[in-house]
């Protein structure tokens, strides 16, 4: 999972780590070099293309956790995150918060 957190970035992380402004992020997305996977959540387009459906879904979970650090995964999302076998993939991200 550390790999996902290293590859999935928020716009704040892209600014802090790489100096990318919001307009630069938008430009990179429109050129196909950066992929917006959720609100305020991005991943390199080449990395995204190499991932299977399950890894992409886990990346969405990682992005959610990066944007909402006070939340924890619960229910089927937690089971998916920890690799437990599921009959079907959750339709949404399940979280709990204080």
C-alpha positions as CSV (number, residue, x, y, z in Angstrom):
1,X,0.0,0.0,0.0
2,X,2.9,2.3,0.5
3,X,3.4,2.2,-3.3
4,X,-0.1,3.6,-3.8
5,X,0.5,6.4,-1.3
6,X,3.8,7.2,-3.1
7,X,2.1,7.4,-6.5
8,X,-1.3,9.0,-5.7
9,X,-0.9,12.7,-4.9
10,X,-3.1,15.6,-3.9
11,X,-2.7,19.0,-5.5
12,X,-1.1,20.2,-2.3
13,X,1.5,17.4,-2.5
14,X,2.1,18.2,-6.1
15,X,2.8,21.8,-5.2
16,X,5.0,21.0,-2.2
17,X,7.0,18.2,-3.8
18,X,7.2,19.3,-7.4
19,X,6.2,23.0,-7.4
20,X,3.2,22.4,-9.7
21,X,0.6,25.2,-9.6
22,X,-3.1,24.5,-10.1
23,X,-2.9,25.7,-13.7
24,X,0.1,23.5,-14.4
25,X,-1.8,20.5,-13.0
26,X,-4.8,21.3,-15.2
27,X,-2.5,21.6,-18.2
28,X,-0.8,18.3,-17.5
29,X,-4.2,16.6,-17.2
30,X,-5.4,18.0,-20.5
31,X,-2.2,16.9,-22.2
32,X,-2.7,13.3,-20.8
33,X,0.4,13.3,-18.7
34,X,-1.5,13.4,-15.3
35,X,-4.7,11.7,-14.5
36,X,-7.3,13.1,-12.2
37,X,-8.8,10.1,-10.4
38,X,-11.0,12.0,-7.9
39,X,-11.4,15.5,-6.6
40,X,-8.0,16.9,-5.7
41,X,-6.4,13.5,-6.4
42,X,-4.0,12.7,-9.2
43,X,-1.7,10.0,-10.5
44,X,0.8,9.8,-13.4
45,X,-1.2,8.8,-16.5
46,X,1.3,6.1,-17.4
47,X,1.1,4.5,-14.0
48,X,-2.7,4.6,-14.1
49,X,-2.7,2.8,-17.5
50,X,-0.6,0.0,-16.1
51,X,-2.8,-0.7,-13.2
52,X,-5.6,-3.3,-13.2
53,X,-9.2,-2.5,-12.1
54,X,-8.5,-3.6,-8.5
55,X,-5.4,-1.5,-8.1
56,X,-7.2,1.5,-9.6
57,X,-10.0,1.1,-7.1
58,X,-7.4,0.8,-4.2
59,X,-5.8,4.0,-5.6
60,X,-9.2,5.8,-5.2
61,X,-9.2,4.6,-1.6
62,X,-5.7,5.9,-1.1
63,X,-6.7,9.3,-2.6
64,X,-9.7,9.5,-0.3
65,X,-7.5,8.8,2.8
66,X,-5.0,11.5,1.7
67,X,-7.7,14.1,1.4
68,X,-9.5,13.1,4.6
69,X,-6.9,12.0,7.1
70,X,-9.4,11.9,10.0
71,X,-11.3,9.0,8.3
72,X,-10.6,5.3,8.4
73,X,-11.8,2.7,6.0
74,X,-14.6,0.5,7.2
75,X,-16.8,-2.4,6.0
76,X,-16.0,-3.8,2.6
77,X,-13.5,-1.0,1.9
78,X,-11.4,-2.1,4.8
79,X,-11.7,-5.7,3.8
80,X,-10.6,-4.9,0.2
81,X,-7.7,-2.7,1.6
82,X,-6.4,-5.6,3.7
83,X,-6.8,-8.2,1.0
84,X,-9.7,-10.1,2.4
85,X,-11.7,-12.1,-0.2
86,X,-14.9,-10.4,-1.2
87,X,-17.8,-11.7,-3.3
88,X,-18.0,-8.4,-5.1
89,X,-16.2,-5.1,-5.2
90,X,-17.8,-2.4,-3.1
91,X,-19.8,0.1,-5.1
92,X,-18.5,3.0,-3.0
93,X,-15.8,3.8,-0.5
94,X,-16.8,3.0,3.1
95,X,-15.3,5.1,5.8
96,X,-15.8,6.0,9.5
97,X,-14.9,9.2,11.1
98,X,-14.9,10.6,14.7
